[in-house]
Structures are given as C-alpha cells and as structure tokens.
Amino acid sequence: MKKILFYGMTGEKMCFNHILLNALDLHEAGNEVKIIFEGASVKLVPVFEEEKFPTYMKAKEKGLIAGVCKACSVMMKVDTAVVESGLPILSDMNGHAGIRKFLDEGYEIISM
C-alpha cells in the first residue's frame, strides 16, 4: 500500500477533476490517499459544493480531502464558503497548507 498526497494547485475545474479521479482510483485500489486544495484550486470548493460535483462529493464522503489552504481561501475571497463546506482549514506553513507533515508520515507528493 502506498501513501499519496495530491497537492492541487490548479483552478481549472476539469484539471482538478483528474486529481479527484486519480485519488478515488488509487483509494479504491487500497492506497492511503489525501487531497489538499492549495493556490487557485481553493476557489473550486464553493463551485464543487454548489454543483454537488460527483467526483468531489465522493472524495469528500470517503474522507480523502485533507483540507483547504486558509491563506489562499482568504486571498481568493472564498474563506466563508470553504468554512461552510465543512472541510478542514490548513494553515501550518505561514498560513498556507504545508506538505512537511505528509512527507514525515511517508506520503508521496503529487502536485498538479
């Protein structure tokens, strides 16, 4: 079993969907998978929530989403929507979502 963290930076919906698809596929194959919304991707959280975007909803229901960057959510003015989504808010790296904890726990990091 592998441990994989998808560190999503893209604000493009269909590009981020590939993060979700891969995360779900790897999880279903028995791997430990986590997803972080960082950078421009944070603006997708309210979009995915409003649309009940299927791959996002599946990943959320399975607990694959580790969290959303606090600083980027504030800067992109989606912080209230992110809080309302119920996803964890991450700020361990100067207000941003860091990867050190995941590296220390043996995760392979994939940034897209």
PDB file as gemmi writes it, atoms N, CA and C in Angstrom:
CRYST1    1.000    1.000    1.000  90.00  90.00  90.00 P 1                      
ATOM      1  N   MET A   1       0.835  -1.180   0.000  1.00  0.00           N  
ATOM      2  CA  MET A   1       0.000   0.000   0.000  1.00  0.00           C  
ATOM      3  C   MET A   1       0.881   1.246   0.000  1.00  0.00           C  
ATOM      4  N   LYS A   2       0.525   2.185  -0.844  1.00  0.00           N  
ATOM      5  CA  LYS A   2       1.242   3.454  -0.905  1.00  0.00           C  
ATOM      6  C   LYS A   2       0.443   4.531  -0.196  1.00  0.00           C  
ATOM      7  N   LYS A   3       1.159   5.582   0.193  1.00  0.00           N  
ATOM      8  CA  LYS A   3       0.536   6.767   0.775  1.00  0.00           C  
ATOM      9  C   LYS A   3       0.798   7.910  -0.189  1.00  0.00           C  
ATOM     10  N   ILE A   4      -0.271   8.517  -0.690  1.00  0.00           N  
ATOM     11  CA  ILE A   4      -0.144   9.534  -1.726  1.00  0.00           C  
ATOM     12  C   ILE A   4      -0.931  10.774  -1.338  1.00  0.00           C  
ATOM     13  N   LEU A   5      -0.279  11.927  -1.473  1.00  0.00           N  
ATOM     14  CA  LEU A   5      -0.931  13.213  -1.260  1.00  0.00           C  
ATOM     15  C   LEU A   5      -0.985  13.944  -2.590  1.00  0.00           C  
ATOM     16  N   PHE A   6      -2.184  14.297  -3.015  1.00  0.00           N  
ATOM     17  CA  PHE A   6      -2.362  15.168  -4.178  1.00  0.00           C  
ATOM     18  C   PHE A   6      -2.448  16.594  -3.663  1.00  0.00           C  
ATOM     19  N   TYR A   7      -1.480  17.401  -4.069  1.00  0.00           N  
ATOM     20  CA  TYR A   7      -1.398  18.802  -3.675  1.00  0.00           C  
ATOM     21  C   TYR A   7      -1.896  19.602  -4.864  1.00  0.00           C  
ATOM     22  N   GLY A   8      -3.201  19.898  -4.856  1.00  0.00           N  
ATOM     23  CA  GLY A   8      -3.844  20.526  -6.004  1.00  0.00           C  
ATOM     24  C   GLY A   8      -3.664  22.028  -6.034  1.00  0.00           C  
ATOM     25  N   MET A   9      -3.086  22.538  -7.102  1.00  0.00           N  
ATOM     26  CA  MET A   9      -2.865  23.969  -7.256  1.00  0.00           C  
ATOM     27  C   MET A   9      -3.739  24.586  -8.354  1.00  0.00           C  
ATOM     28  N   THR A  10      -4.195  23.789  -9.273  1.00  0.00           N  
ATOM     29  CA  THR A  10      -4.896  24.314 -10.436  1.00  0.00           C  
ATOM     30  C   THR A  10      -6.306  24.787 -10.110  1.00  0.00           C  
ATOM     31  N   GLY A  11      -6.668  25.905 -10.691  1.00  0.00           N  
ATOM     32  CA  GLY A  11      -8.023  26.423 -10.519  1.00  0.00           C  
ATOM     33  C   GLY A  11      -8.945  26.014 -11.645  1.00  0.00           C  
ATOM     34  N   GLU A  12      -8.441  25.177 -12.538  1.00  0.00           N  
ATOM     35  CA  GLU A  12      -9.252  24.691 -13.660  1.00  0.00           C  
ATOM     36  C   GLU A  12     -10.060  23.474 -13.203  1.00  0.00           C  
ATOM     37  N   LYS A  13     -11.350  23.578 -13.356  1.00  0.00           N  
ATOM     38  CA  LYS A  13     -12.259  22.540 -12.858  1.00  0.00           C  
ATOM     39  C   LYS A  13     -11.948  21.153 -13.435  1.00  0.00           C  
ATOM     40  N   MET A  14     -11.798  21.061 -14.736  1.00  0.00           N  
ATOM     41  CA  MET A  14     -11.570  19.747 -15.341  1.00  0.00           C  
ATOM     42  C   MET A  14     -10.188  19.198 -15.004  1.00  0.00           C  
ATOM     43  N   CYS A  15      -9.206  20.079 -14.835  1.00  0.00           N  
ATOM     44  CA  CYS A  15      -7.880  19.613 -14.408  1.00  0.00           C  
ATOM     45  C   CYS A  15      -7.950  19.065 -12.986  1.00  0.00           C  
ATOM     46  N   PHE A  16      -8.634  19.783 -12.104  1.00  0.00           N  
ATOM     47  CA  PHE A  16      -8.751  19.300 -10.727  1.00  0.00           C  
ATOM     48  C   PHE A  16      -9.570  18.017 -10.677  1.00  0.00           C  
ATOM     49  N   ASN A  17     -10.503  17.873 -11.600  1.00  0.00           N  
ATOM     50  CA  ASN A  17     -11.281  16.633 -11.642  1.00  0.00           C  
ATOM     51  C   ASN A  17     -10.362  15.430 -11.829  1.00  0.00           C  
ATOM     52  N   HIS A  18      -9.263  15.593 -12.559  1.00  0.00           N  
ATOM     53  CA  HIS A  18      -8.328  14.483 -12.732  1.00  0.00           C  
ATOM     54  C   HIS A  18      -7.604  14.147 -11.431  1.00  0.00           C  
ATOM     55  N   ILE A  19      -7.391  15.128 -10.593  1.00  0.00           N  
ATOM     56  CA  ILE A  19      -6.857  14.848  -9.255  1.00  0.00           C  
ATOM     57  C   ILE A  19      -7.862  13.977  -8.502  1.00  0.00           C  
ATOM     58  N   LEU A  20      -9.116  14.387  -8.542  1.00  0.00           N  
ATOM     59  CA  LEU A  20     -10.169  13.641  -7.842  1.00  0.00           C  
ATOM     60  C   LEU A  20     -10.315  12.226  -8.393  1.00  0.00           C  
ATOM     61  N   LEU A  21     -10.312  12.092  -9.714  1.00  0.00           N  
ATOM     62  CA  LEU A  21     -10.437  10.770 -10.339  1.00  0.00           C  
ATOM     63  C   LEU A  21      -9.285   9.854  -9.936  1.00  0.00           C  
ATOM     64  N   ASN A  22      -8.058  10.374  -9.999  1.00  0.00           N  
ATOM     65  CA  ASN A  22      -6.896   9.571  -9.624  1.00  0.00           C  
ATOM     66  C   ASN A  22      -6.909   9.225  -8.144  1.00  0.00           C  
ATOM     67  N   ALA A  23      -7.294  10.174  -7.314  1.00  0.00           N  
ATOM     68  CA  ALA A  23      -7.356   9.913  -5.877  1.00  0.00           C  
ATOM     69  C   ALA A  23      -8.362   8.807  -5.569  1.00  0.00           C  
ATOM     70  N   LEU A  24      -9.511   8.883  -6.180  1.00  0.00           N  
ATOM     71  CA  LEU A  24     -10.540   7.854  -5.960  1.00  0.00           C  
ATOM     72  C   LEU A  24     -10.068   6.489  -6.471  1.00  0.00           C  
ATOM     73  N   ASP A  25      -9.447   6.469  -7.642  1.00  0.00           N  
ATOM     74  CA  ASP A  25      -8.967   5.224  -8.222  1.00  0.00           C  
ATOM     75  C   ASP A  25      -7.898   4.584  -7.337  1.00  0.00           C  
ATOM     76  N   LEU A  26      -6.945   5.398  -6.886  1.00  0.00           N  
ATOM     77  CA  LEU A  26      -5.883   4.872  -6.026  1.00  0.00           C  
ATOM     78  C   LEU A  26      -6.424   4.421  -4.668  1.00  0.00           C  
ATOM     79  N   HIS A  27      -7.389   5.154  -4.142  1.00  0.00           N  
ATOM     80  CA  HIS A  27      -8.030   4.764  -2.876  1.00  0.00           C  
ATOM     81  C   HIS A  27      -8.748   3.428  -3.029  1.00  0.00           C  
ATOM     82  N   GLU A  28      -9.488   3.282  -4.125  1.00  0.00           N  
ATOM     83  CA  GLU A  28     -10.224   2.030  -4.359  1.00  0.00           C  
ATOM     84  C   GLU A  28      -9.286   0.848  -4.551  1.00  0.00           C  
ATOM     85  N   ALA A  29      -8.052   1.122  -4.980  1.00  0.00           N  
ATOM     86  CA  ALA A  29      -7.056   0.064  -5.146  1.00  0.00           C  
ATOM     87  C   ALA A  29      -6.352  -0.264  -3.827  1.00  0.00           C  
ATOM     88  N   GLY A  30      -6.772   0.401  -2.736  1.00  0.00           N  
ATOM     89  CA  GLY A  30      -6.240   0.067  -1.425  1.00  0.00           C  
ATOM     90  C   GLY A  30      -5.148   0.979  -0.909  1.00  0.00           C  
ATOM     91  N   ASN A  31      -4.901   2.079  -1.590  1.00  0.00           N  
ATOM     92  CA  ASN A  31      -3.869   3.016  -1.141  1.00  0.00           C  
ATOM     93  C   ASN A  31      -4.460   4.052  -0.196  1.00  0.00           C  
ATOM     94  N   GLU A  32      -3.589   4.633   0.622  1.00  0.00           N  
ATOM     95  CA  GLU A  32      -3.994   5.728   1.501  1.00  0.00           C  
ATOM     96  C   GLU A  32      -3.778   7.027   0.719  1.00  0.00           C  
ATOM     97  N   VAL A  33      -4.855   7.758   0.493  1.00  0.00           N  
ATOM     98  CA  VAL A  33      -4.807   8.929  -0.379  1.00  0.00           C  
ATOM     99  C   VAL A  33      -5.395  10.140   0.332  1.00  0.00           C  
ATOM    100  N   LYS A  34      -4.736  11.289   0.148  1.00  0.00           N  
ATOM    101  CA  LYS A  34      -5.230  12.567   0.665  1.00  0.00           C  
ATOM    102  C   LYS A  34      -5.119  13.620  -0.432  1.00  0.00           C  
ATOM    103  N   ILE A  35      -5.983  14.641  -0.328  1.00  0.00           N  
ATOM    104  CA  ILE A  35      -6.013  15.752  -1.283  1.00  0.00           C  
ATOM    105  C   ILE A  35      -5.975  17.052  -0.500  1.00  0.00           C  
ATOM    106  N   ILE A  36      -5.134  17.988  -0.966  1.00  0.00           N  
ATOM    107  CA  ILE A  36      -5.124  19.336  -0.409  1.00  0.00           C  
ATOM    108  C   ILE A  36      -5.471  20.316  -1.518  1.00  0.00           C  
ATOM    109  N   PHE A  37      -6.401  21.231  -1.215  1.00  0.00           N  
ATOM    110  CA  PHE A  37      -6.713  22.347  -2.101  1.00  0.00           C  
ATOM    111  C   PHE A  37      -5.792  23.500  -1.703  1.00  0.00           C  
ATOM    112  N   GLU A  38      -4.912  23.918  -2.600  1.00  0.00           N  
ATOM    113  CA  GLU A  38      -3.948  24.990  -2.359  1.00  0.00           C  
ATOM    114  C   GLU A  38      -3.953  25.903  -3.577  1.00  0.00           C  
ATOM    115  N   GLY A  39      -3.458  27.113  -3.406  1.00  0.00           N  
ATOM    116  CA  GLY A  39      -3.377  28.041  -4.537  1.00  0.00           C  
ATOM    117  C   GLY A  39      -4.751  28.320  -5.138  1.00  0.00           C  
ATOM    118  N   ALA A  40      -4.784  28.418  -6.461  1.00  0.00           N  
ATOM    119  CA  ALA A  40      -6.022  28.759  -7.166  1.00  0.00           C  
ATOM    120  C   ALA A  40      -7.118  27.699  -7.014  1.00  0.00           C  
ATOM    121  N   SER A  41      -6.748  26.488  -6.630  1.00  0.00           N  
ATOM    122  CA  SER A  41      -7.761  25.428  -6.514  1.00  0.00           C  
ATOM    123  C   SER A  41      -8.785  25.703  -5.422  1.00  0.00           C  
ATOM    124  N   VAL A  42      -8.450  26.546  -4.440  1.00  0.00           N  
ATOM    125  CA  VAL A  42      -9.393  26.796  -3.347  1.00  0.00           C  
ATOM    126  C   VAL A  42     -10.702  27.391  -3.847  1.00  0.00           C  
ATOM    127  N   LYS A  43     -10.647  28.121  -4.959  1.00  0.00           N  
ATOM    128  CA  LYS A  43     -11.867  28.729  -5.486  1.00  0.00           C  
ATOM    129  C   LYS A  43     -12.834  27.695  -6.068  1.00  0.00           C  
ATOM    130  N   LEU A  44     -12.363  26.457  -6.232  1.00  0.00           N  
ATOM    131  CA  LEU A  44     -13.228  25.392  -6.735  1.00  0.00           C  
ATOM    132  C   LEU A  44     -14.126  24.792  -5.657  1.00  0.00           C  
ATOM    133  N   VAL A  45     -13.749  24.925  -4.403  1.00  0.00           N  
ATOM    134  CA  VAL A  45     -14.539  24.323  -3.323  1.00  0.00           C  
ATOM    135  C   VAL A  45     -15.996  24.800  -3.375  1.00  0.00           C  
ATOM    136  N   PRO A  46     -16.273  26.115  -3.403  1.00  0.00           N  
ATOM    137  CA  PRO A  46     -17.678  26.520  -3.464  1.00  0.00           C  
ATOM    138  C   PRO A  46     -18.375  26.095  -4.756  1.00  0.00           C  
ATOM    139  N   VAL A  47     -17.632  26.032  -5.851  1.00  0.00           N  
ATOM    140  CA  VAL A  47     -18.206  25.577  -7.126  1.00  0.00           C  
ATOM    141  C   VAL A  47     -18.609  24.111  -7.007  1.00  0.00           C  
ATOM    142  N   PHE A  48     -17.695  23.283  -6.531  1.00  0.00           N  
ATOM    143  CA  PHE A  48     -17.980  21.855  -6.376  1.00  0.00           C  
ATOM    144  C   PHE A  48     -19.125  21.621  -5.392  1.00  0.00           C  
ATOM    145  N   GLU A  49     -19.160  22.394  -4.319  1.00  0.00           N  
ATOM    146  CA  GLU A  49     -20.230  22.254  -3.328  1.00  0.00           C  
ATOM    147  C   GLU A  49     -21.583  22.611  -3.947  1.00  0.00           C  
ATOM    148  N   GLU A  50     -21.645  23.745  -4.636  1.00  0.00           N  
ATOM    149  CA  GLU A  50     -22.907  24.191  -5.226  1.00  0.00           C  
ATOM    150  C   GLU A  50     -23.420  23.211  -6.270  1.00  0.00           C  
ATOM    151  N   GLU A  51     -22.503  22.694  -7.080  1.00  0.00           N  
ATOM    152  CA  GLU A  51     -22.882  21.764  -8.152  1.00  0.00           C  
ATOM    153  C   GLU A  51     -23.056  20.333  -7.664  1.00  0.00           C  
ATOM    154  N   LYS A  52     -22.641  20.065  -6.424  1.00  0.00           N  
ATOM    155  CA  LYS A  52     -22.598  18.679  -5.936  1.00  0.00           C  
ATOM    156  C   LYS A  52     -21.813  17.830  -6.941  1.00  0.00           C  
ATOM    157  N   PHE A  53     -20.659  18.359  -7.338  1.00  0.00           N  
ATOM    158  CA  PHE A  53     -19.807  17.737  -8.353  1.00  0.00           C  
ATOM    159  C   PHE A  53     -19.489  16.304  -7.934  1.00  0.00           C  
ATOM    160  N   PRO A  54     -19.865  15.307  -8.753  1.00  0.00           N  
ATOM    161  CA  PRO A  54     -19.821  13.900  -8.312  1.00  0.00           C  
ATOM    162  C   PRO A  54     -18.477  13.401  -7.786  1.00  0.00           C  
ATOM    163  N   THR A  55     -17.383  13.653  -8.487  1.00  0.00           N  
ATOM    164  CA  THR A  55     -16.099  13.117  -8.002  1.00  0.00           C  
ATOM    165  C   THR A  55     -15.660  13.817  -6.715  1.00  0.00           C  
ATOM    166  N   TYR A  56     -15.943  15.107  -6.617  1.00  0.00           N  
ATOM    167  CA  TYR A  56     -15.641  15.847  -5.388  1.00  0.00           C  
ATOM    168  C   TYR A  56     -16.460  15.290  -4.226  1.00  0.00           C  
ATOM    169  N   MET A  57     -17.756  15.094  -4.452  1.00  0.00           N  
ATOM    170  CA  MET A  57     -18.626  14.590  -3.387  1.00  0.00           C  
ATOM    171  C   MET A  57     -18.174  13.203  -2.921  1.00  0.00           C  
ATOM    172  N   LYS A  58     -17.769  12.339  -3.861  1.00  0.00           N  
ATOM    173  CA  LYS A  58     -17.273  11.004  -3.490  1.00  0.00           C  
ATOM    174  C   LYS A  58     -16.007  11.102  -2.657  1.00  0.00           C  
ATOM    175  N   ALA A  59     -15.072  11.952  -3.106  1.00  0.00           N  
ATOM    176  CA  ALA A  59     -13.814  12.111  -2.367  1.00  0.00           C  
ATOM    177  C   ALA A  59     -14.074  12.671  -0.974  1.00  0.00           C  
ATOM    178  N   LYS A  60     -14.990  13.614  -0.885  1.00  0.00           N  
ATOM    179  CA  LYS A  60     -15.333  14.209   0.413  1.00  0.00           C  
ATOM    180  C   LYS A  60     -15.977  13.163   1.327  1.00  0.00           C  
ATOM    181  N   GLU A  61     -16.916  12.404   0.796  1.00  0.00           N  
ATOM    182  CA  GLU A  61     -17.603  11.370   1.583  1.00  0.00           C  
ATOM    183  C   GLU A  61     -16.639  10.301   2.083  1.00  0.00           C  
ATOM    184  N   LYS A  62     -15.616   9.996   1.306  1.00  0.00           N  
ATOM    185  CA  LYS A  62     -14.644   8.966   1.685  1.00  0.00           C  
ATOM    186  C   LYS A  62     -13.543   9.512   2.596  1.00  0.00           C  
ATOM    187  N   GLY A  63     -13.589  10.802   2.888  1.00  0.00           N  
ATOM    188  CA  GLY A  63     -12.599  11.402   3.778  1.00  0.00           C  
ATOM    189  C   GLY A  63     -11.235  11.595   3.154  1.00  0.00           C  
ATOM    190  N   LEU A  64     -11.182  11.711   1.830  1.00  0.00           N  
ATOM    191  CA  LEU A  64      -9.906  11.843   1.143  1.00  0.00           C  
ATOM    192  C   LEU A  64      -9.361  13.270   1.160  1.00  0.00           C  
ATOM    193  N   ILE A  65     -10.194  14.236   1.461  1.00  0.00           N  
ATOM    194  CA  ILE A  65      -9.747  15.630   1.416  1.00  0.00           C  
ATOM    195  C   ILE A  65      -9.148  16.013   2.767  1.00  0.00           C  
ATOM    196  N   ALA A  66      -7.830  16.232   2.753  1.00  0.00           N  
ATOM    197  CA  ALA A  66      -7.112  16.583   3.985  1.00  0.00           C  
ATOM    198  C   ALA A  66      -7.436  18.001   4.409  1.00  0.00           C  
ATOM    199  N   GLY A  67      -7.695  18.877   3.439  1.00  0.00           N  
ATOM    200  CA  GLY A  67      -8.040  20.241   3.798  1.00  0.00           C  
ATOM    201  C   GLY A  67      -7.823  21.247   2.691  1.00  0.00           C  
ATOM    202  N   VAL A  68      -8.045  22.514   3.074  1.00  0.00           N  
ATOM    203  CA  VAL A  68      -8.005  23.647   2.157  1.00  0.00           C  
ATOM    204  C   VAL A  68      -7.119  24.730   2.773  1.00  0.00           C  
ATOM    205  N   CYS A  69      -6.296  25.353   1.948  1.00  0.00           N  
ATOM    206  CA  CYS A  69      -5.390  26.398   2.413  1.00  0.00           C  
ATOM    207  C   CYS A  69      -6.163  27.616   2.926  1.00  0.00           C  
ATOM    208  N   LYS A  70      -5.842  28.010   4.149  1.00  0.00           N  
ATOM    209  CA  LYS A  70      -6.502  29.162   4.753  1.00  0.00           C  
ATOM    210  C   LYS A  70      -6.117  30.464   4.058  1.00  0.00           C  
ATOM    211  N   ALA A  71      -4.827  30.711   3.885  1.00  0.00           N  
ATOM    212  CA  ALA A  71      -4.369  31.977   3.305  1.00  0.00           C  
ATOM    213  C   ALA A  71      -4.906  32.180   1.895  1.00  0.00           C  
ATOM    214  N   CYS A  72      -4.875  31.139   1.094  1.00  0.00           N  
ATOM    215  CA  CYS A  72      -5.368  31.262  -0.281  1.00  0.00           C  
ATOM    216  C   CYS A  72      -6.885  31.439  -0.311  1.00  0.00           C  
ATOM    217  N   SER A  73      -7.581  30.780   0.609  1.00  0.00           N  
ATOM    218  CA  SER A  73      -9.039  30.952   0.686  1.00  0.00           C  
ATOM    219  C   SER A  73      -9.396  32.395   1.000  1.00  0.00           C  
ATOM    220  N   VAL A  74      -8.643  33.011   1.908  1.00  0.00           N  
ATOM    221  CA  VAL A  74      -8.875  34.409   2.257  1.00  0.00           C  
ATOM    222  C   VAL A  74      -8.544  35.298   1.062  1.00  0.00           C  
ATOM    223  N   MET A  75      -7.387  35.055   0.447  1.00  0.00           N  
ATOM    224  CA  MET A  75      -6.954  35.882  -0.677  1.00  0.00           C  
ATOM    225  C   MET A  75      -7.896  35.774  -1.869  1.00  0.00           C  
ATOM    226  N   MET A  76      -8.490  34.603  -2.076  1.00  0.00           N  
ATOM    227  CA  MET A  76      -9.411  34.395  -3.202  1.00  0.00           C  
ATOM    228  C   MET A  76     -10.864  34.699  -2.814  1.00  0.00           C  
ATOM    229  N   LYS A  77     -11.040  35.149  -1.574  1.00  0.00           N  
ATOM    230  CA  LYS A  77     -12.362  35.553  -1.066  1.00  0.00           C  
ATOM    231  C   LYS A  77     -13.402  34.413  -1.093  1.00  0.00           C  
ATOM    232  N   VAL A  78     -12.934  33.213  -0.772  1.00  0.00           N  
ATOM    233  CA  VAL A  78     -13.843  32.067  -0.671  1.00  0.00           C  
ATOM    234  C   VAL A  78     -13.785  31.441   0.720  1.00  0.00           C  
ATOM    235  N   ASP A  79     -13.184  32.153   1.683  1.00  0.00           N  
ATOM    236  CA  ASP A  79     -12.982  31.589   3.015  1.00  0.00           C  
ATOM    237  C   ASP A  79     -14.292  31.222   3.704  1.00  0.00           C  
ATOM    238  N   THR A  80     -15.313  32.052   3.564  1.00  0.00           N  
ATOM    239  CA  THR A  80     -16.604  31.742   4.191  1.00  0.00           C  
ATOM    240  C   THR A  80     -17.202  30.473   3.582  1.00  0.00           C  
ATOM    241  N   ALA A  81     -17.153  30.365   2.265  1.00  0.00           N  
ATOM    242  CA  ALA A  81     -17.687  29.183   1.584  1.00  0.00           C  
ATOM    243  C   ALA A  81     -16.905  27.936   1.951  1.00  0.00           C  
ATOM    244  N   VAL A  82     -15.596  28.080   2.114  1.00  0.00           N  
ATOM    245  CA  VAL A  82     -14.771  26.933   2.491  1.00  0.00           C  
ATOM    246  C   VAL A  82     -15.139  26.467   3.897  1.00  0.00           C  
ATOM    247  N   VAL A  83     -15.300  27.396   4.812  1.00  0.00           N  
ATOM    248  CA  VAL A  83     -15.721  27.041   6.168  1.00  0.00           C  
ATOM    249  C   VAL A  83     -17.072  26.325   6.126  1.00  0.00           C  
ATOM    250  N   GLU A  84     -18.002  26.856   5.341  1.00  0.00           N  
ATOM    251  CA  GLU A  84     -19.339  26.257   5.226  1.00  0.00           C  
ATOM    252  C   GLU A  84     -19.296  24.858   4.625  1.00  0.00           C  
ATOM    253  N   SER A  85     -18.261  24.548   3.841  1.00  0.00           N  
ATOM    254  CA  SER A  85     -18.142  23.217   3.231  1.00  0.00           C  
ATOM    255  C   SER A  85     -17.858  22.146   4.281  1.00  0.00           C  
ATOM    256  N   GLY A  86     -17.334  22.571   5.429  1.00  0.00           N  
ATOM    257  CA  GLY A  86     -17.002  21.618   6.479  1.00  0.00           C  
ATOM    258  C   GLY A  86     -15.636  20.966   6.318  1.00  0.00           C  
ATOM    259  N   LEU A  87     -14.899  21.343   5.287  1.00  0.00           N  
ATOM    260  CA  LEU A  87     -13.565  20.777   5.087  1.00  0.00           C  
ATOM    261  C   LEU A  87     -12.588  21.392   6.079  1.00  0.00           C  
ATOM    262  N   PRO A  88     -11.557  20.649   6.469  1.00  0.00           N  
ATOM    263  CA  PRO A  88     -10.550  21.211   7.370  1.00  0.00           C  
ATOM    264  C   PRO A  88      -9.827  22.388   6.715  1.00  0.00           C  
ATOM    265  N   ILE A  89      -9.520  23.392   7.514  1.00  0.00           N  
ATOM    266  CA  ILE A  89      -8.766  24.554   7.067  1.00  0.00           C  
ATOM    267  C   ILE A  89      -7.315  24.332   7.505  1.00  0.00           C  
ATOM    268  N   LEU A  90      -6.386  24.424   6.567  1.00  0.00           N  
ATOM    269  CA  LEU A  90      -4.984  24.164   6.856  1.00  0.00           C  
ATOM    270  C   LEU A  90      -4.172  25.458   6.791  1.00  0.00           C  
ATOM    271  N   SER A  91      -3.314  25.659   7.790  1.00  0.00           N  
ATOM    272  CA  SER A  91      -2.524  26.889   7.833  1.00  0.00           C  
ATOM    273  C   SER A  91      -1.174  26.667   8.518  1.00  0.00           C  
ATOM    274  N   ASP A  92      -0.663  25.457   8.448  1.00  0.00           N  
ATOM    275  CA  ASP A  92       0.532  25.087   9.196  1.00  0.00           C  
ATOM    276  C   ASP A  92       1.839  25.635   8.631  1.00  0.00           C  
ATOM    277  N   MET A  93       1.825  26.235   7.439  1.00  0.00           N  
ATOM    278  CA  MET A  93       3.042  26.759   6.817  1.00  0.00           C  
ATOM    279  C   MET A  93       2.853  28.253   6.528  1.00  0.00           C  
ATOM    280  N   ASN A  94       3.056  29.073   7.553  1.00  0.00           N  
ATOM    281  CA  ASN A  94       2.877  30.523   7.407  1.00  0.00           C  
ATOM    282  C   ASN A  94       1.505  30.883   6.846  1.00  0.00           C  
ATOM    283  N   GLY A  95       0.486  30.199   7.312  1.00  0.00           N  
ATOM    284  CA  GLY A  95      -0.878  30.459   6.868  1.00  0.00           C  
ATOM    285  C   GLY A  95      -1.322  29.607   5.701  1.00  0.00           C  
ATOM    286  N   HIS A  96      -0.399  28.898   5.064  1.00  0.00           N  
ATOM    287  CA  HIS A  96      -0.701  28.040   3.919  1.00  0.00           C  
ATOM    288  C   HIS A  96      -0.691  26.565   4.338  1.00  0.00           C  
ATOM    289  N   ALA A  97      -1.139  25.714   3.446  1.00  0.00           N  
ATOM    290  CA  ALA A  97      -1.160  24.271   3.703  1.00  0.00           C  
ATOM    291  C   ALA A  97       0.187  23.665   3.332  1.00  0.00           C  
ATOM    292  N   GLY A  98       0.930  23.242   4.318  1.00  0.00           N  
ATOM    293  CA  GLY A  98       2.248  22.666   4.082  1.00  0.00           C  
ATOM    294  C   GLY A  98       2.205  21.180   3.793  1.00  0.00           C  
ATOM    295  N   ILE A  99       3.317  20.677   3.248  1.00  0.00           N  
ATOM    296  CA  ILE A  99       3.409  19.247   2.935  1.00  0.00           C  
ATOM    297  C   ILE A  99       4.361  18.500   3.873  1.00  0.00           C  
ATOM    298  N   ARG A 100       5.084  19.226   4.725  1.00  0.00           N  
ATOM    299  CA  ARG A 100       6.094  18.574   5.575  1.00  0.00           C  
ATOM    300  C   ARG A 100       5.500  17.438   6.399  1.00  0.00           C  
ATOM    301  N   LYS A 101       4.357  17.683   7.027  1.00  0.00           N  
ATOM    302  CA  LYS A 101       3.715  16.657   7.863  1.00  0.00           C  
ATOM    303  C   LYS A 101       3.483  15.375   7.060  1.00  0.00           C  
ATOM    304  N   PHE A 102       3.043  15.533   5.826  1.00  0.00           N  
ATOM    305  CA  PHE A 102       2.749  14.369   4.997  1.00  0.00           C  
ATOM    306  C   PHE A 102       4.029  13.653   4.568  1.00  0.00           C  
ATOM    307  N   LEU A 103       5.067  14.412   4.252  1.00  0.00           N  
ATOM    308  CA  LEU A 103       6.357  13.787   3.938  1.00  0.00           C  
ATOM    309  C   LEU A 103       6.875  13.003   5.137  1.00  0.00           C  
ATOM    310  N   ASP A 104       6.754  13.607   6.326  1.00  0.00           N  
ATOM    311  CA  ASP A 104       7.194  12.935   7.548  1.00  0.00           C  
ATOM    312  C   ASP A 104       6.417  11.650   7.798  1.00  0.00           C  
ATOM    313  N   GLU A 105       5.169  11.595   7.325  1.00  0.00           N  
ATOM    314  CA  GLU A 105       4.327  10.410   7.508  1.00  0.00           C  
ATOM    315  C   GLU A 105       4.475   9.411   6.352  1.00  0.00           C  
ATOM    316  N   GLY A 106       5.409   9.686   5.429  1.00  0.00           N  
ATOM    317  CA  GLY A 106       5.698   8.724   4.360  1.00  0.00           C  
ATOM    318  C   GLY A 106       4.872   8.878   3.091  1.00  0.00           C  
ATOM    319  N   TYR A 107       4.209   9.995   2.931  1.00  0.00           N  
ATOM    320  CA  TYR A 107       3.415  10.197   1.719  1.00  0.00           C  
ATOM    321  C   TYR A 107       4.301  10.575   0.541  1.00  0.00           C  
ATOM    322  N   GLU A 108       3.951  10.069  -0.618  1.00  0.00           N  
ATOM    323  CA  GLU A 108       4.497  10.549  -1.882  1.00  0.00           C  
ATOM    324  C   GLU A 108       3.656  11.758  -2.275  1.00  0.00           C  
ATOM    325  N   ILE A 109       4.290  12.848  -2.694  1.00  0.00           N  
ATOM    326  CA  ILE A 109       3.572  14.072  -3.015  1.00  0.00           C  
ATOM    327  C   ILE A 109       3.449  14.221  -4.522  1.00  0.00           C  
ATOM    328  N   ILE A 110       2.229  14.432  -4.981  1.00  0.00           N  
ATOM    329  CA  ILE A 110       1.978  14.713  -6.389  1.00  0.00           C  
ATOM    330  C   ILE A 110       1.297  16.069  -6.451  1.00  0.00           C  
ATOM    331  N   SER A 111       1.950  17.016  -7.107  1.00  0.00           N  
ATOM    332  CA  SER A 111       1.397  18.364  -7.239  1.00  0.00           C  
ATOM    333  C   SER A 111       0.912  18.569  -8.655  1.00  0.00           C  
ATOM    334  N   MET A 112      -0.316  18.993  -8.777  1.00  0.00           N  
ATOM    335  CA  MET A 112      -0.904  19.215 -10.097  1.00  0.00           C  
ATOM    336  C   MET A 112      -1.633  20.543 -10.093  1.00  0.00           C  
TER     337      MET A 112                                                      
END                                                                             
